[in-house]
């Protein structure tokens, strides 16, 4: 089966599984799991932050950041389609009493910074206190430029806001720009990075920030039921991912570009835009896509929507197979 639904479907490689098997473990609630400690030190070093926290998911990581930046009655600004606003169960509002203020993303995956500034609430007891600006990189596969990140950070500083990055695929962004991940993280007070997407770990995310903010997040993680015991077996996968699976993200980007180029040459196929990273975004009428989805499923290719995601478990041969199936479909549909 060729699974294009998401890069979350990746499975750990034999080498990663061996690292997990060999990992020394201890009780992480006591701070005694050596592999968890090693992962957090590595993540902080790689991203250029003071400290890191290993958590169960990107949703938990974003929530911990929001809870650590904001108090009840505060507000965070995020994209209308941002994961932290739209796809995380309303956790900030339900569990933290934090009001979201969504704004539309533009075609580049950015928030309009003039609109951000005009949305920040005045210091008046009628309003929630605007405390945090949240960005997303990559956003639907689009990479935010360093120029934009610098400008966004300047707006946050000007108004005394914290600034958080949902960087679930931040390494995809750094690889696409051919820069060090530190060059992205430098513009943010906190960054959440998934280990279980393109980096290929079976579970987990890391939150990186100052030691003070990570201290608050660690307390919040406990309150959310997230104290972990012998978590080193999972942390070992994260260490392997950071040490071995970052540069290979370029292969996923190349596969997405190849698939997009192939589709663009077929009658009846159109794309929203050229891929910047590992996502191919189709732009088909829904009834036509429904027929395509069924055709692909009947031939061993799984999709969920018109976002097709390349990842570690999608080979060049798989890309060629999908391309050939789409070509056959276009000739007979």
N, C-alpha and C positions, 0 to 999 in steps of 0.2 A: 504494500500500500504506500502511495505517495501522499503525504499529508501536508497540504498547503494552508491549513486553517490558521496557524500561528507558530511562532518560534517557541511558544511554551510547550510544545509537544515533543521537544527534543528529549532523547534518552541518554543517560550517562554512558560514556565510552567504556570499553574494558579497562583502560588505564585509569579512568576516574573511579570506576568501581573498586579497583585494586587499592587506590589511595584511600578510599572510604573504609575498606576492610582493614587496612593497616593502621588507621589513625589511632593514636593514644587518646583516651577520653578521661573525663572527670566530671564533677558536678558543677555545671556552669552557674547555677544559682549562687554557689559559694565562690564563683570566679576561679574555679579550679580545673576547668577543662582546657588542657594545653592547646588543643587544636582550634577551639573557638577563639582563645586568646591570640593565637598566631594569625588566624584569619582577620581578626579585628585590627591587629597591628599592621598587617599587610595592606588591608583596605585603606587605612588611614594614610599609610606611606604612599601608596599608589595614587591616591587622590589629592594628596597634599593637605589633608586636614589633621587636626589634633587627635581626633578619636573616631571610633567607629563602633557600631552596634549591629550584631548579627540577629536578624529577625526572620519570622516565618514566611513573609510575603511582602510584595511591593505595596499592597493595600495597608498592611500593618505599618510598614516603614513610613509611608506618607502620613498616616494618621498620627503616628508618634511625633513626627515633625510638626504637624499642625498643633497638636496638644502641647508641645514643648515651646512653640513660639507664641501661642495665644492663650488667653484666659477666656472664661465664660463671658459672653457678651461682646467679644471681639469679632473681627471680620477678616476674611482672607479673600483676595482677588485671584480668580483663576479663569481659564478658558471655559466657554460654554460646553465644549466637547472634551474638556480635560478629564483624564482618568480620575484624578483626585476629587473632582466635583461630580462627575456623571456616573461613574462606574464603581464606586466604592461604598455603596449602600447608605450614603448620607452620614457616615460615621462621625465626621467632625461636628455636625449639627446635633446628632442624636446623643453621642457620648461626651462631646466636649462643649456643647452649647455655643459653638462657633458658627457664625453666620457666613455662608458663602456669598460672594458677589461675582456671578459669572459675567464674562464679556466674550464677544465673538472672536475667534481666531481669524486672521486674514489668510490669504492664499499661501503665504509662506510659513504658516504655523505659528505666527507671532501674535501677541496682543498689541494693539495700537497703543503706544506709550502715552500719547496725548489723551486718549480716552481713559487710560489707567489713571493719569493724574487728575482728570476731571471727575473720576469716580471716587477718589479718596475722600472720606467723610471729614467734614470740619470737626474741630474739637468742641462738641456740643452734646449735651446729655440726651438730645433727641435721637442721636444716631449711635449705631454700633461703632466701636473704635476700630478703624482700619489698621491692622497690625502687620499683615503679611502679603507679599506678592508671590504667587506660585506660577512658574513656567513649566513647560514640558519639552523635553529634548531627547530623542526625536519626537515630533508631533505628527502622527499618521505617516511616519516614514520620512518626514521633512526635517532637515537639519537647520538649527538656528545658528546664524553667523556669530562670530566673536564680536563683531561690531555691534550687533543688536544686543548681545548679552552685556556688553560694557555699558550701553545706553540704559538698559533696563536696571542694572545695578545702580547706576547713577540716580535714576528716578527714585529707587527704593531708599537710597541714602539721603537724598534731598528731603524726603518726607518722613524720615525716621522709621521706615518699614524694614522688617526682616525680609529676606528673599530666599525662597526654597525652590529647588529643582526636582521635579519628578523626572529623574534621569534613568528610567527603567532601561532605556536603550542608549544611554549616554556614550557607551563605548562604541556603538555604531556611529554616533555623531563624530567622535574623535577620529575614528578610522576613516570615515568619509572625508574629513577635513585634513587628514594626515598631520594631526597634532597630538600632543600629550593630553590625556584626560585631565591633568591638573589645570590646563589652560581653560577648560570649561568650568571646573569646580571652583576656581579662584573667584568667580563672580558671584558665588552663592554662599549664604550662611550655612545651609544644609543641603545635602543631595542624597536622594534615594536611588540606588542602583540595583537592578534585578540580576541575580546570578542564574536564574532559572529560565531565561529566554535564550538569546543567541549565545550566551556563554556556556550553556549546556548543562548546568547543574540541575539536579532533580528537584530542589526546593531551596527557597531562601532569597533574601535580599539583604543589603547592607545600607545603613544610614550613617553618613559621615558628616561631621560638624565639629564645632569646638568641644572641648572636654566638658565645659559647663552644660551645653545643650544636650550632649549625649548622656550626661548624668541624669538630667531630667527625663530624657527619653527612656532610660533604663528603668527608672521608677515607674513611668507610665506603662512600659511593657509588662511589668509585674502586675499592675492594676488591671490590665487587659487579659490577664491569664497567660502571659507569654513567657513566664520563667521556664527555662529549659534545663534539663539535667545533662545526661551524657550526649550532648549535641555534636560532639566532635566528628562523628561519622558523617554528619551532614556538612559541617564546616570544612571538612577535608575536600569535599567536592568543590566548594567555593574557592579554596586555595588553588586547587588544580585548574579551575576555570580561569582565575586571574593570571596564573602563570603560563597557561598553554593555549587558551581559547580566545584571546583578544585579537591578535593579528589575523587569525583565520576568518574573522568577520568579513574581511575583504572578499573572500570567496563567495559569501552569501550575497554581497552587493553585486559582484560580477554576474552571478547566476540570475539575479533579479533583472539586471540590465539586459542580459542575453534573452531572457524570456520575454521581456517587454519589446525588444527589437523584433523578435520573431512574430509576436502577436500583431505588431504594427504593420507587418507586411501581408497580413491575412485579411481578405474581404470580410466586412461585418464586425471587425474587432476595432475597438478604440480604447484609449487609456486617458485617465484624467490628466496625467502628467508623466514625465519621465521619472523613473525611480532615482532617488538620491541615496537610498540605502538598500534594505533587504525586502522592501514591499513593492509589489506591483498592484496598482490601483486601476481596475477595469472601469469602463464607463459604458455599460451595455443597458439596453432596455430590459426591464426586469423579467418580462416573459421570455426573452431570448436567453438571458442568463440562467433562468430556471431550467430551460432545456439543456443548456451547456452543463450545468451542475449535475443533472441526472446522467447525461452522457459520460461525463468524467467519472462519476461514482460507479457506473456500470463497468468502467474500465480501470478501476483501482486507484482513482485519484480523489481525495477527499478535500472539499472546500466548504466554507461556511457562508461566505459572502463574496463581494467583489474586491476584497483585499486578499491577495495571495502573498504569503510570506515565505521567503526562502530562509533556510536554517541549516544547522550542521548535518542533519539527517537527510538533506536534499542534495543529491549528487548531480554532476553534469549530465550523467545518463538520464537521471530523472527529469531534468529540464528538457532534454531532447525528447523524452517520451511525452511529456505534457504538451510540448510544442507540436508534436506530430498528431496527437489526439485532437488538439484544437484546430489544426489544419484540416484534418478529416471532417471535423464537425462543420467548419466553415464551407466546405465543398458540398455538403449534403443537407445542411439545414435550410 
